[in-house]
């Protein structure tokens, strides 16, 4: 079974440029998450989807960040414009609504460097 | 709000040494507790979990016991291997929001042969 797939793995951009990350969750997983992981820190939730509905986006900085999960499968996280402080790893995870509570399956992450 | 505090790393041990990584938490209600592990070049994966006080989670020789009286969930392994080298994250989910995890900052473990 394929795991959570993210792309790109690495992205280097200059500040004020836009950037987008893509995530394909495990087939059949209803719930999709985007997490932000700063260096030396644990992941922090940005947004959670149940199917195509964003049910928790309270931590998403909506002035520059946006996300979508059309058709309730894969998802895109966008930053526009990027700032130096956005340099981090962006993690995507998925889970089954009826799976083990708290068991999330993570992708390898997309590492963003903003110059 | 919810928070998780882990012992700071990095931790370096020799093979077959005993491992303890401390984790304490602050949460309302009755959280579930987790340890996730991130091996080099891979995504985080669930290592073990405990859903109520005095539960012991175990997997791959690792154990952790949910101690409500001390709000702790320390990770232990009796004899570590080189292949255990990874970053370990303690996490909790509060009752009522079981699919939203709060993570600690992670502890880097290196096991030397």
Interface residues (C-beta under 8 A of the other chain):
Chain A: X3 X4 X31 X40 X41 X42 X43 X44 X45 X48 X56 X91 X93 X95 X100 X101 X102 X103 X104 X105 X106 X107 X108 X109
Chain B: X4 X32 X34 X41 X42 X43 X44 X45 X46 X49 X51 X89 X91 X93 X98 X99 X100 X101 X103 X104 X105 X106
